[in-house]
């Protein structure tokens, strides 16, 4: 019985830690989102910059949603589930991968590619 009580206390401690981290992270994201929004206003005339800032804004919003899920978990609540479009999810994932570093892809290219 003491072991079970100890496990319960550890789980509660992990929940408190997760909630604290999620709260602090959410505060940081709020600042980043604010600055991205301001930068979009300043960069209105440069469509390429606005597109990059919009992508950054969307990534921050996804991170905010993930933080909310972490807070829900930390408080012991049930995860919120919702239906998503598989096509949109795949487009988002592929776009994320293609924007990332190409180190792995470059190392697999044939030597004749000039890279």
Secondary structure, 3 states (H helix, E strand, C coil): CHHHHHHHHHHHHHHHHHHHHHHHHHHHHHHHHHHHHHHHHHCCCCHHHHHHHHHHHHHHHHHHHHHHHHHHHHCCCCCCCCCCCHHHHHHHHHHHHHHCCCHHHHHCCCHHHCC
